[in-house]
Amino acid sequence: MHSGDPALIHPFLTEIGKDRRASLESSAEGIDTAAAALHLAIHCASSKLSYITPKPFALLIIIVVSTIQMLLSHRAISPNGIHPPGMGTTPLHLAASLGRADVVSLLLEQENVDDTIRDAQGRTCRDVARGKQVIKLIDGIIEPVPQALILTLP
């Protein structure tokens, strides 16, 4: 997932599609592997950005967002997937709390995303949001950037 290489991610998506029901039914903790993968991609995106210099920034943003977009395009991965179990943290909570406006924008474009879900502490994604742009996106003051534009930046 760190590399954003589709050849490495597609086999994982195939397995998630096959095993999602079985893993949810058999797991004592109710761990949703698909939700965990999306959360991991968002975490990886954020940790990568803290170590880069300005020059490769645009390319890295494209790789990171395209990896998350690839995960979201898979029918077994919900933009509302909660991870870790019992915490109530959705991908939108996570991206907002990390101040990732690009990822928040991508998530808000998903057809079935729910920005009203509360975590285990009763907080919405807006309650944990960092950064004025993230809050404006969640509040609908500014529109999410279309995915196609994000992925075609030079």
C-alpha positions as CSV (number, residue, x, y, z in Angstrom):
1,M,0.0,0.0,0.0
2,H,2.9,2.3,0.6
3,S,4.0,2.2,-3.0
4,G,0.6,2.8,-4.5
5,D,1.4,0.1,-7.1
6,P,-1.9,-1.3,-8.5
7,A,-0.2,-4.7,-9.2
8,L,0.3,-5.1,-5.5
9,I,-3.1,-3.8,-4.4
10,H,-5.4,-5.7,-6.8
11,P,-4.6,-9.1,-5.3
12,F,-5.5,-7.8,-1.9
13,L,-8.8,-6.4,-3.2
14,T,-9.6,-9.7,-4.8
15,E,-9.1,-11.5,-1.5
16,I,-11.2,-8.9,0.4
17,G,-14.0,-9.5,-2.1
18,K,-13.8,-13.3,-1.6
19,D,-13.3,-13.3,2.2
20,R,-15.1,-10.3,3.5
21,R,-18.3,-12.1,4.7
22,A,-16.4,-15.0,6.1
23,S,-13.9,-12.8,8.0
24,L,-16.7,-10.7,9.5
25,E,-18.6,-13.8,10.6
26,S,-15.7,-15.7,12.0
27,S,-13.8,-12.9,13.7
28,A,-14.3,-12.8,17.4
29,E,-13.5,-9.1,17.4
30,G,-15.6,-8.3,14.3
31,I,-12.6,-6.8,12.5
32,D,-13.5,-5.5,9.1
33,T,-10.4,-6.1,7.0
34,A,-11.7,-3.7,4.3
35,A,-12.1,-0.9,6.8
36,A,-8.7,-1.6,8.2
37,A,-7.1,-1.4,4.7
38,L,-8.7,2.0,4.0
39,H,-7.7,3.3,7.4
40,L,-4.1,2.1,6.8
41,A,-4.0,3.8,3.4
42,I,-5.1,7.1,5.0
43,H,-2.5,6.7,7.8
44,C,0.3,5.8,5.3
45,A,-0.6,8.8,3.3
46,S,-0.3,11.1,6.3
47,S,3.0,9.7,7.5
48,K,4.5,9.9,4.0
49,L,3.6,13.6,3.7
50,S,5.5,14.5,6.8
51,Y,8.8,13.2,5.4
52,I,8.9,14.8,1.9
53,T,10.4,17.9,0.5
54,P,8.2,20.3,-1.6
55,K,9.5,19.1,-5.0
56,P,8.0,15.6,-5.2
57,F,4.9,16.8,-3.3
58,A,2.4,16.8,-6.2
59,L,3.4,13.4,-7.4
60,L,3.1,11.9,-4.0
61,I,-0.3,13.4,-3.5
62,I,-1.4,11.8,-6.8
63,I,-0.1,8.4,-5.7
64,V,-1.6,8.6,-2.2
65,V,-5.0,9.8,-3.4
66,S,-5.1,7.2,-6.2
67,T,-4.4,4.4,-3.8
68,I,-7.3,5.5,-1.5
69,Q,-9.5,6.0,-4.6
70,M,-8.6,2.5,-5.8
71,L,-9.7,1.1,-2.4
72,L,-12.9,3.1,-2.4
73,S,-13.8,1.9,-5.9
74,H,-14.0,-1.7,-4.7
75,R,-17.5,-2.6,-3.7
76,A,-16.4,-4.5,-0.5
77,I,-14.9,-1.3,0.9
78,S,-17.2,1.2,2.5
79,P,-16.3,4.8,3.1
80,N,-18.1,4.4,6.4
81,G,-16.1,1.4,7.6
82,I,-15.2,1.6,11.3
83,H,-11.8,0.7,12.5
84,P,-10.7,-0.3,15.1
85,P,-13.8,-2.1,16.3
86,G,-15.6,-0.3,19.1
87,M,-13.9,3.1,18.5
88,G,-16.4,4.3,15.9
89,T,-13.7,5.9,13.8
90,T,-14.7,6.2,10.1
91,P,-12.2,7.0,7.3
92,L,-13.8,10.5,7.4
93,H,-13.1,10.9,11.1
94,L,-9.5,9.8,10.5
95,A,-8.8,12.0,7.5
96,A,-10.4,15.0,9.2
97,S,-8.4,14.5,12.4
98,L,-5.2,14.3,10.4
99,G,-6.1,17.5,8.5
100,R,-6.1,15.8,5.1
101,A,-8.3,18.0,3.0
102,D,-7.5,16.0,-0.2
103,V,-8.7,12.8,1.4
104,V,-11.7,14.4,3.1
105,S,-12.7,15.8,-0.3
106,L,-12.3,12.3,-1.9
107,L,-14.4,10.7,0.8
108,L,-17.1,13.4,0.7
109,E,-17.6,12.6,-3.0
110,Q,-18.5,9.0,-2.3
111,E,-22.2,8.3,-2.9
112,N,-22.9,6.7,0.5
113,V,-20.6,8.5,2.8
114,D,-22.2,9.5,6.1
115,D,-20.6,12.5,7.8
116,T,-23.0,12.3,10.7
117,I,-21.6,9.1,12.2
118,R,-20.4,9.6,15.8
119,D,-17.4,7.8,17.2
120,A,-17.3,6.0,20.6
121,Q,-16.8,9.4,22.3
122,G,-19.8,10.9,20.5
123,R,-17.8,13.1,18.1
124,T,-18.6,13.6,14.4
125,C,-15.9,14.0,11.8
126,R,-16.4,17.8,12.1
127,D,-15.7,17.6,15.8
128,V,-12.3,16.1,15.3
129,A,-11.4,18.1,12.2
130,R,-8.1,19.9,12.0
131,G,-7.6,22.8,9.6
132,K,-9.9,25.5,8.2
133,Q,-10.1,23.9,4.8
134,V,-11.2,20.5,6.2
135,I,-13.9,22.1,8.3
136,K,-15.2,24.1,5.3
137,L,-15.3,20.9,3.2
138,I,-17.3,19.1,5.9
139,D,-19.6,22.1,6.4
140,G,-20.2,22.3,2.7
141,I,-18.9,25.9,2.5
142,I,-16.4,24.8,-0.2
143,E,-17.1,22.0,-2.6
144,P,-14.9,18.8,-2.7
145,V,-12.3,18.8,-5.5
146,P,-13.4,16.5,-8.3
147,Q,-11.4,13.2,-8.2
148,A,-10.5,13.6,-11.8
149,L,-8.8,16.9,-11.1
150,I,-6.9,15.5,-8.1
151,L,-5.5,12.7,-10.2
152,T,-4.5,14.8,-13.2
153,L,-2.4,17.4,-11.4
154,P,1.0,17.9,-13.0
